[in-house]
Amino acid sequence: MPASGHWKKASISLAEMRTVTDLVLEVARLIRQKLGSTGENLLVASGEGSEQSVDHLHVHVIPRMPYDDLRWNN
């Protein structure tokens, strides 16, 4: 990760966001490979209104399985 120390969404550079995206895609690939998941949901948290405990941009990679009970649209 870039060591800029200001990982708030409003101040992240495009180059830093590309780095984050590359890492997220690699993590998703590894999760599918290791866990056998068939997809993933990405949750990006940034800013005071996102209910995060640490005030910085972060991405959750949530593995999905055909049998899981997580539903976003119900």
C-alpha positions in Angstrom: 0.0 0.0 0.0 1.2 3.5 -0.6 2.7 5.1 2.5 1.0 8.5 2.0 -0.7 8.2 5.4 -3.8 10.1 4.1 -6.0 7.3 3.0 -9.3 9.2 3.0 -11.2 8.8 -0.2 -11.3 12.5 -1.0 -7.6 12.8 -1.0 -6.5 9.5 -2.6 -4.8 9.9 -5.9 -5.8 8.1 -9.1 -2.5 6.1 -9.0 -3.2 5.0 -5.4 -6.7 4.0 -6.3 -5.4 1.9 -9.2 -3.0 0.2 -6.8 -5.9 -0.5 -4.4 -8.0 -1.9 -7.3 -5.1 -4.2 -8.5 -4.7 -5.5 -5.0 -8.5 -6.1 -4.5 -8.6 -8.0 -7.8 -5.7 -10.2 -6.7 -7.3 -10.9 -3.3 -10.5 -11.8 -5.0 -8.7 -14.2 -7.4 -6.9 -15.8 -4.4 -10.1 -16.2 -2.4 -11.8 -17.9 -5.4 -8.8 -20.2 -5.8 -8.4 -21.1 -2.1 -12.0 -21.2 -0.9 -13.7 -22.2 -4.1 -16.1 -19.2 -4.0 -18.0 -18.4 -7.2 -18.1 -14.6 -6.8 -17.5 -11.8 -4.4 -19.0 -8.6 -3.2 -16.8 -5.6 -2.6 -17.6 -3.1 0.1 -15.7 0.2 0.1 -15.8 2.2 3.3 -14.6 5.7 3.5 -15.5 8.7 5.5 -17.5 9.5 8.6 -20.8 8.3 7.3 -19.6 4.8 6.4 -19.7 3.6 10.1 -16.1 2.5 10.0 -14.0 2.4 13.2 -10.8 3.6 11.5 -11.0 6.7 9.4 -9.4 5.6 6.2 -10.4 4.1 2.9 -10.6 0.3 3.0 -12.2 -2.4 0.9 -13.8 -5.6 2.1 -13.7 -8.5 -0.3 -16.7 -10.7 0.7 -16.5 -14.2 -0.8 -19.8 -15.6 -2.1 -20.9 -19.2 -2.3 -23.9 -20.6 -4.1 -25.3 -21.8 -0.8 -24.7 -18.7 1.3 -27.6 -16.9 2.7 -26.4 -13.3 2.1 -28.9 -11.4 0.0 -28.5 -7.8 -1.0 -31.9 -7.4 -2.8 -34.3 -8.9 -0.3 
